[in-house]
Amino acid sequence: MQVLIADDDALSRRILEDCLQSWGYEVVVTRNGLEAWAVLQEEQRPSLAILDWMMPGMDGVDICAQLRKLNIPGYVYTILLTARSQHEDIIKGLESGADDYIIKPFNQEELKSRLKIGRRITELEQRIRRMARTDYLTGLLNRRAFMECLESEISRSYRERRNLGIIIMDIDHFKRVNDNYGHYAGDVVLQELSRLLLQTCRTYDFVGRYGGEEFIVCLPEAGRLETCEVAERLRRRVEQESIHLPEHERNVSVTASFGLACLSSGQVKDADQLIREADDALYMAKGAGRNQVILSPETGE
């Protein structure tokens, strides 16, 4: 885990850095408040920060106050480090948004223990955030998280004038699995196909559970041909997969239908329109006999 150090005293920085590295932390060192503030505004910011109270540019209290005003994903646990020991100073530091307070000269074992508390809190917060974005059964992105990622990817495609592909996959006759073998067996099928999707898609694609037995895939920088190739590869993999049902001591096979839509360089489409086109293509695939891959006719050349 990364820890940010912000201290204008070179000796204090070196002592802190040596201690943290010996405890297994990855250390980001800054020499004043402005450098620290710049790091904390980055997308890949440290989750823990040790801030000296008195620094040029911005002091530790100012950084804590500004940090708590930011609407950023991921909590940054902050520890103020200072020679001030009056109760009113401690109250001022904590009310600024700091999580903890250590008085100089600090005891190394005390700092180590307080960092452990901060680490537990940030790891718990990260776990909760992951759970809020993840489908409980399959481990894929849930619908809300997928839409957030898709909207971000569409914006990037506009900026960089790149293609983008969308695949919606629906398991054919999934109700028969539940009717014949029970809902637990249906859950097993959904979990196994989720694993298959992750294995078959490209490493930089992202996959979500769109609802029920429907899955959705975003393929950044994929044009018509590549989107069709990925979907056909998925269709064959699903068709060939033999899924073991532990409760019934037997294997089952299923097929799936695929609807595709693409955003070509220069086109203007939002997430809802892309998904609507893919969903219409999926409906056509179902009507054509299922176990089909169909690209939306609205995709264009």
Buried (B, 14 or more C-beta within 10 A) or exposed (E): BBBBBBBBBEEBBEBBBEBBEEBEBEBBBBBBBBBBBEBBEEEEBBBBBBBBBBBEBBBBBBBBBBBEEEEEEEBBBBBBBBEBEEEEBBEBBBEBBBBBBBBBEBEBEEBBEBBEEBBEBBEEBBEEBEEEBBBEEBBBBBBEBBBEBBEEBBEEBBEEEBBBBBBBBBBBEBEEBBEEBBEEBBBBBBBBBBBBBBEBBEEEBBBBBBEEBBBBBBBBBBBBEBBBBBBBEBBEBBEEBEBEBEEBEEEBEBBBBBBBBBBBEEBEBEBEBBBBBBBBBBBBBBEEEBBBBBBBEBBEE
